[in-house]
């Protein structure tokens, strides 16, 4: 069940036509309303989950399986973030003995854990991560960029922002166009049912009106995204 990260599942859903941000998608996964329950906030600001009257879309067991996967992923992500934050020089340092890249890990002491950069090639090289990180940051603060370098960095950042915005817009435009095609296909099927005498004219007109409204909203979303 835990073969994909939440971000990957969100991307798969978006590719299939779901227009949803990552943060909102995460809230959807956390919402108990889909398994037939409702989150109620009392006067004491304490939340309580109660059984709703609506029909659930998924089983309660599946909902809590998803919560277990989410919690596990968040714990693993937090651990990886802690390691990256502490050993941010990992992959850039080389062992002075064998020339291999140094890695980083925590060594367990009597009272707490101590972070070290060390070699995995059997060398005895071991450097305190906190001391080395502080030395590196102090050296960075001593650097002064020339005006030409500052202007170059500004140009690079501007180009990168333009590329990111263009990629995001093209992706949104692709999703909107595909959703519009899907709605046109639904309308075409409704037209065939109308011709065959299966669908009433009032129902077809209601379907057509709803689809045109959806398409108009999608087009406006694409325009607003482009303006912003």
C-alpha positions in Angstrom: 0.0 0.0 0.0 2.9 2.3 0.7 4.5 2.0 -2.7 4.2 5.7 -3.6 4.8 9.0 -1.7 1.8 11.3 -1.1 3.3 13.8 -3.6 3.5 11.0 -6.2 -0.1 10.0 -5.7 -1.2 13.6 -5.9 0.7 14.0 -9.2 -1.0 10.8 -10.6 -4.4 12.1 -9.6 -3.7 15.5 -11.2 -2.5 13.7 -14.4 -5.9 11.9 -14.4 -7.8 15.3 -14.3 -7.9 16.2 -10.6 -7.0 19.8 -10.2 -5.9 19.9 -6.6 -2.9 21.4 -4.8 -0.6 19.2 -2.6 -1.8 20.8 0.6 -5.5 20.4 -0.2 -4.9 16.9 -1.4 -3.3 16.1 2.0 -6.3 17.6 3.8 -8.6 15.3 1.7 -6.7 12.2 2.8 -7.0 13.3 6.4 -10.7 14.1 6.2 -12.8 11.4 8.0 -16.0 12.5 6.2 -15.2 10.1 3.4 -15.5 7.1 5.7 -18.8 8.2 7.2 -17.5 10.3 10.1 -17.6 14.0 10.9 -15.0 16.1 12.8 -16.8 18.2 15.5 -15.1 21.0 17.5 -16.5 21.5 21.0 -16.4 24.7 23.1 -13.2 23.6 24.7 -11.6 23.6 21.2 -11.2 19.8 21.5 -11.9 17.9 18.3 -14.1 14.8 18.3 -15.0 12.4 15.5 -18.6 11.3 15.5 -20.6 9.0 13.2 -22.4 10.9 10.4 -25.7 10.2 8.7 -24.3 10.2 5.2 -23.2 7.2 3.2 -19.4 6.6 3.4 -17.4 6.5 0.2 -14.7 4.2 1.7 -14.5 1.8 4.6 -13.4 2.9 8.0 -10.6 0.3 8.0 -9.2 1.7 4.7 -9.3 5.3 6.1 -7.2 4.3 9.1 -4.8 2.3 6.9 -4.2 5.5 4.9 -3.6 7.5 8.2 -1.1 4.9 9.3 0.8 5.2 6.0 0.7 9.0 6.2 2.0 9.1 9.8 4.8 6.6 8.9 5.8 8.8 5.9 5.8 11.9 8.0 8.1 10.3 10.6 10.5 9.1 7.9 10.4 12.4 6.2 11.2 14.2 9.5 14.1 11.9 10.1 15.5 12.5 6.6 15.1 16.2 7.0 17.0 16.1 10.4 19.8 14.2 8.7 20.0 16.6 5.8 20.0 19.6 8.1 22.8 18.2 10.3 25.0 16.7 7.5 24.5 19.3 4.8 28.1 18.9 3.7 27.7 15.2 3.1 28.6 14.4 -0.5 31.0 17.4 -0.8 33.7 16.3 1.6 36.4 13.8 0.7 38.4 11.5 2.9 42.0 12.7 3.2 43.2 9.1 3.4 41.4 7.3 0.6 39.7 10.1 -1.4 36.2 8.6 -1.0 33.2 10.8 -0.2 32.5 11.3 3.5 29.1 10.4 4.8 27.5 11.4 8.1 25.8 9.7 11.0 25.1 9.9 14.7 27.2 8.1 17.3 25.4 7.1 20.5 27.0 8.3 23.7 26.0 7.7 27.3 23.7 10.7 27.5 23.0 11.7 23.9 23.9 11.2 20.3 26.8 12.9 18.6 27.0 13.7 14.9 30.1 12.9 12.9 31.3 13.0 9.3 33.2 9.8 8.6 34.5 7.5 5.9 32.8 4.2 5.0 35.9 2.8 3.4 37.4 1.5 6.7 39.4 4.6 7.4 39.6 6.0 10.9 38.6 9.5 9.8 35.9 11.0 12.0 35.1 14.7 12.2 32.6 16.4 14.5 29.8 17.6 12.3 28.8 20.6 14.5 32.4 21.9 14.6 32.9 21.5 10.8 29.5 22.9 10.0 30.2 26.0 12.1 33.6 26.5 10.5 32.1 26.2 7.0 29.4 28.8 7.8 31.9 31.2 9.4 34.0 31.0 6.2 30.9 31.6 4.1 30.1 34.8 6.0 33.7 36.1 5.2 33.0 35.9 1.5 32.1 39.1 -0.3 30.6 38.9 -3.8 31.6 41.4 -6.4 28.9 43.5 -8.1 29.3 41.6 -11.3 28.6 38.3 -9.5 25.5 39.7 -7.8 24.1 40.8 -11.2 24.9 37.4 -12.7 23.0 35.7 -9.8 20.0 38.0 -10.4 19.9 37.0 -14.1 20.1 33.3 -13.2 17.3 33.6 -10.7 15.1 35.6 -13.1 15.6 32.9 -15.9 14.8 30.1 -13.4 11.6 31.8 -12.2 10.5 32.3 -15.8 11.1 28.6 -16.6 9.3 27.4 -13.5 6.3 29.6 -14.2 6.2 28.5 -17.9 6.3 24.8 -16.9 3.6 25.2 -14.3 1.3 27.1 -16.7 1.8 24.5 -19.5 0.9 21.7 -17.1 -2.2 23.6 -15.9 -3.2 24.3 -19.5 -2.8 20.6 -20.4 -5.0 19.5 -17.5 -7.7 22.1 -18.4 -7.7 21.1 -22.1 -7.9 17.4 -21.3 -10.8 18.1 -18.8 -12.6 20.1 -21.5 -12.2 17.3 -24.0 -13.6 14.8 -21.4 -16.7 17.1 -20.9 -17.1 17.4 -24.7 -17.1 13.6 -24.9 -19.7 13.4 -22.2 -21.9 15.9 -24.1 -21.4 13.9 -27.3 -22.6 10.7 -25.5 -25.6 12.6 -24.2 -26.4 13.8 -27.7 -26.4 10.3 -29.0 -28.7 9.2 -26.2 -31.0 12.1 -27.1 -31.1 11.0 -30.8 -31.8 7.4 -29.8 -34.7 8.6 -27.7 -33.2 7.4 -24.4 -32.5 10.8 -23.0 -35.2 13.5 -22.7 -34.6 16.9 -24.2 -34.9 18.7 -20.8 -32.3 16.3 -19.3 -30.0 16.9 -22.3 -30.3 20.7 -22.1 -29.5 20.5 -18.3 -26.5 18.3 -19.1 -25.3 20.7 -21.8 -25.8 23.7 -19.6 -23.8 22.1 -16.7 -20.9 21.1 -19.0 -20.7 24.5 -20.6 -20.5 26.0 -17.2 -17.7 23.7 -16.1 -15.8 24.4 -19.3 -16.2 28.2 -18.8 -14.9 27.8 -15.2 -11.9 25.8 -16.4 -11.0 28.3 -19.0 -11.2 31.2 -16.5 -8.9 29.2 -14.1 -6.3 28.9 -16.8 -6.5 32.7 -17.6 -6.3 33.6 -13.9 -3.3 31.3 -13.4 -1.6 33.0 -16.4 -2.2 36.5 -15.0 -1.0 35.6 -11.5 
